[in-house]
């Protein structure tokens, strides 16, 4: 018996590694403020009018109004996980859509069921992708 045979639960094939592209620069966050937006109870999603990138990128903003650092970090982790789940589900419809999206968290993002959060993120992303680079529209 080899060492690999004794490991329980080992996957037959490795799962593909997916790294979420995130926005880091303040100028990219500010650029999204002038574009279209989509609001839900858990977050508001903004789209930069002109994508400065050739891929889909997300930015996350969780303000101090929402609570202490532990709660803010929890909300940020939930949103990132929901975005990754949404991207796995909607990968075909978002293929080749370069855009910058900024997610402004709301208090309800901490308590909403994960499936609802992921579904709302998918709906917001697809809606903003359809709007294209039309600036100033509200959702």
C-alpha positions in Angstrom: 0.0 0.0 0.0 1.4 3.4 -1.0 1.1 6.6 1.0 -1.4 8.0 -1.5 -3.8 5.1 -1.0 -4.0 5.8 2.7 -5.2 9.4 2.4 -8.9 9.6 2.7 -10.9 12.0 0.7 -8.2 12.9 -1.8 -9.5 14.2 -5.1 -8.9 12.1 -8.2 -8.2 15.2 -10.3 -7.1 18.6 -8.9 -9.7 21.3 -9.0 -8.8 24.3 -11.1 -7.4 27.2 -9.2 -9.3 30.4 -9.6 -8.0 33.7 -8.2 -10.4 36.6 -8.0 -9.0 39.8 -9.6 -9.5 42.7 -7.2 -9.2 46.4 -7.6 -6.4 47.9 -5.4 -6.0 51.5 -6.5 -8.1 54.4 -5.2 -8.4 55.9 -8.6 -10.1 52.7 -9.9 -12.6 52.8 -7.1 -13.4 56.5 -7.7 -13.8 55.8 -11.5 -16.7 53.4 -10.7 -18.5 56.1 -8.7 -19.6 57.9 -11.9 -21.0 54.9 -13.6 -24.2 52.9 -13.5 -25.2 51.2 -10.2 -27.4 48.4 -9.0 -28.7 48.2 -5.4 -29.9 45.3 -3.3 -30.5 45.0 0.5 -27.0 43.6 1.0 -24.9 45.8 -1.2 -24.7 48.4 -3.9 -22.7 47.5 -7.0 -21.0 50.2 -9.1 -19.5 49.8 -12.6 -16.7 51.9 -14.0 -17.9 53.6 -17.2 -14.8 52.7 -19.2 -12.9 49.6 -18.2 -9.2 50.2 -17.8 -8.6 46.5 -17.9 -9.0 43.6 -20.2 -10.5 41.3 -17.5 -13.3 41.3 -14.9 -12.2 42.9 -11.6 -14.0 43.4 -8.4 -13.4 45.9 -5.6 -14.9 45.6 -2.1 -15.7 48.5 0.2 -16.8 47.9 3.8 -17.0 51.1 5.8 -16.5 51.6 9.5 -20.2 52.5 9.8 -21.0 48.8 9.6 -19.2 47.8 12.8 -15.9 46.8 14.3 -13.1 45.1 12.3 -14.3 41.6 13.0 -17.7 42.2 11.5 -16.2 44.2 8.6 -13.8 41.4 7.8 -16.6 38.8 8.0 -18.7 40.8 5.6 -15.8 41.2 3.2 -15.0 37.5 3.3 -18.7 36.6 2.7 -18.9 38.9 -0.3 -15.7 37.6 -1.8 -16.9 34.0 -1.4 -20.3 34.9 -2.9 -18.6 36.5 -5.9 -16.5 33.4 -6.5 -19.6 31.2 -6.3 -21.4 33.5 -8.6 -18.6 33.5 -11.1 -18.5 29.7 -11.2 -22.3 29.7 -11.9 -22.3 32.6 -14.4 -18.9 32.0 -16.1 -20.4 31.4 -19.5 -22.5 34.5 -19.6 -19.6 36.7 -18.3 -16.9 35.4 -20.5 -15.1 38.1 -22.3 -16.7 40.9 -20.3 -13.9 43.3 -19.2 -15.2 45.6 -16.5 -14.4 47.0 -13.1 -17.1 46.4 -10.5 -17.1 47.9 -7.0 -19.2 46.4 -4.2 -20.3 48.7 -1.4 -21.4 46.5 1.5 -24.5 47.2 3.6 -25.3 45.9 7.1 -27.6 43.2 5.7 -24.7 41.5 4.0 -23.7 40.0 7.3 -27.0 38.3 7.9 -28.4 37.5 4.4 -28.4 33.8 3.5 -25.4 33.0 1.3 -27.5 31.8 -1.6 -29.4 35.0 -1.7 -26.2 37.1 -1.6 -24.7 35.1 -4.4 -27.9 35.3 -6.5 -28.1 39.1 -6.0 -24.5 39.4 -7.0 -25.2 37.5 -10.2 -28.2 39.5 -11.0 -26.3 42.8 -10.4 -23.3 41.7 -12.4 -25.4 40.6 -15.4 -27.5 43.8 -15.3 -24.4 46.1 -15.2 -22.8 44.0 -18.0 -25.8 44.6 -20.2 -25.8 48.4 -19.5 -22.3 48.6 -21.1 -20.6 51.9 -20.7 -23.7 54.0 -20.3 -22.9 56.5 -17.5 -25.3 57.9 -15.0 -28.0 55.2 -15.1 -29.4 54.1 -11.8 -30.6 50.6 -11.1 
